[in-house]
Amino acid sequence: MNADVSDGLTRDELEAYWMPFTGNRDFKDHPRMIVGGDGCYYLSADGRRIFDSVSGLWCCGFGHNRREITAAVSRQLATLDYAPAMQFGHPLAFQLANRITAMTPADLDYVFFCNSGSEAVDTALKMARAYWCLKGEPGRTKFIGRAKAYHGVNIGGTSVGGVGPNRELYGELLDSAQLSHTLLPENAFSRGLPEKGAELADQLEEFVARYDAGNIAAVIVEPFAGSAGVILPPRGYLERLRELCTKHELLLIFDEVITGFGRTGRNFAADTFAVIPDIMCLAKALTNGSVPMGAVVARSEIYQTFMAAGGHDYAIEFPHGYTYSAHPVACAAALAALDIFEQEKLAERCRELAPYFEAAIHGLQGLPYVVDIRNFGLAGAIQLDAYPGEPARRPVEVAMGCWDKGLYVRYAGDSIALAPPFIAEKDDIDFTFSVLNDVIGALP
Ligand SMILES: Cc1ncc(COP(=O)(O)O)c(C=O)c1O
């Protein structure tokens, strides 16, 4: 093995780490080691600058190694490294909750902290079930998710998720049913939101007829699906879903783990699409990816339901939480990240760059194997015709070819996904698509 690409680690030394969502055997034979980051770029172990066209994993949109976050984190570590999350508090947690609720749409006013997107989703699902229990409807236990959805990897998120391979190995999960996804061939190569398919939301009526609203706790969707390859809601779809949830008194959960904090050009996709959920899941860009953190934001009525049913004032109203909920270091990182987000007007920056990104990504139409291109805000996907029997093969080949040419892209199923940092320049976008053009153009 070339020592440069593995930062001097031998093949044996690569063995013990069982990597997540990775072809471990391939990686350990062909390491792609990242040893540094700055702004929009990574530094590879073999000394190359690599443009990060996915903002890490959709989390570092404000750029890598932001000095303001580094300073806030080291100050916090020197002041209070940890405080118990339960029964006692520390001020930054309250400050951060206020900062978040000042940004979320009206009435989403209560923040529960956790450590990841997966934990945010499982917290939201437990919150929804407990809410109905406290309202005297314990039979509402079923969840409605959506095909091709990704809601993280904990048991709840796996249950409501709709990516087949992510569920297959795990046996029985929570009771859930999946609405159809919104990836319609007639919408191929749409720019922004696709026109056709709002009526797909009406399938919720069928589910209510089949399962009865009295058995359903919540409907959970990503406003647009990221991990499955940027699958967008057709115009009017989310509005319709909201109407139906309100009509049948179902809680609507938006998983904004990737769409939160600017990716759609506003604070949240709920703002961009003008559809307000009852519960919102956040993570990733909350700390600009620097320290793990997730959050669930609930409507006031949900919080008040728990408080009203809480019994004695000292009694625990929601028996849920993590040792590291609202970890002081994560709170410090998040507060510093939100300062950057607001001071540098990064949501606005995303809106400004989005048309350039849109024009550039659609410039790949016509290349061999490109069967669809989708985009919204600073997110996009290029779907490739599946290699017979191996849908991931071409995307993997493209991603590895890009890495060799100084570009990090993500492959997701049969697509290449892009989510560049908000601080990217037009030159970076040009570079991204010139590399993709060459690499896809050279596919066998
Ligand atoms: C929409 C969505 N929900 C949840 C998650 C899970 O987040 P995490 O990997 O932080 O657990 C992700 C991760 O990509 C995601 O995209």
The ligand as an SDF file (V2000), in Angstrom:
LIG
                    3D

 16 16  0  0  0  0  0  0  0  0999 V2000
  -32.6810   13.5630    6.8650 C   0  0  0  0  0  0  0  0  0  0  0  0
  -31.7390   12.8960    7.8150 C   0  0  0  0  0  0  0  0  0  0  0  0
  -32.1770   12.4860    8.9930 N   0  0  0  0  0  0  0  0  0  0  0  0
  -31.3710   11.8930    9.8900 C   0  0  0  0  0  0  0  0  0  0  0  0
  -30.0460   11.6700    9.5930 C   0  0  0  0  0  0  0  0  0  0  0  0
  -29.1730   10.9940   10.5740 C   0  0  0  0  0  0  0  0  0  0  0  0
  -28.2810   11.8660   11.1430 O   0  0  0  0  0  0  0  0  0  0  0  0
  -26.9990   11.3040   11.9250 P   0  0  0  0  0  0  0  0  0  0  0  0
  -26.1260   10.6210   10.9140 O   0  0  0  0  0  0  0  0  0  0  0  0
  -26.4150   12.5380   12.5410 O   0  0  0  0  0  0  0  0  0  0  0  0
  -27.5010   10.3600   12.9600 O   0  0  0  0  0  0  0  0  0  0  0  0
  -29.5430   12.0960    8.3590 C   0  0  0  0  0  0  0  0  0  0  0  0
  -28.1350   11.8660    8.0060 C   0  0  0  0  0  0  0  0  0  0  0  0
  -27.7110   12.0170    6.9070 O   0  0  0  0  0  0  0  0  0  0  0  0
  -30.4120   12.7010    7.4360 C   0  0  0  0  0  0  0  0  0  0  0  0
  -29.9940   13.0900    6.2210 O   0  0  0  0  0  0  0  0  0  0  0  0
  1  2  1  0
  2  3  1  0
  2 15  2  0
  3  4  2  0
  4  5  1  0
  5  6  1  0
  5 12  2  0
  6  7  1  0
  7  8  1  0
  8  9  2  0
  8 10  1  0
  8 11  1  0
 12 13  1  0
 12 15  1  0
 13 14  2  0
 15 16  1  0
M  END
$$$$
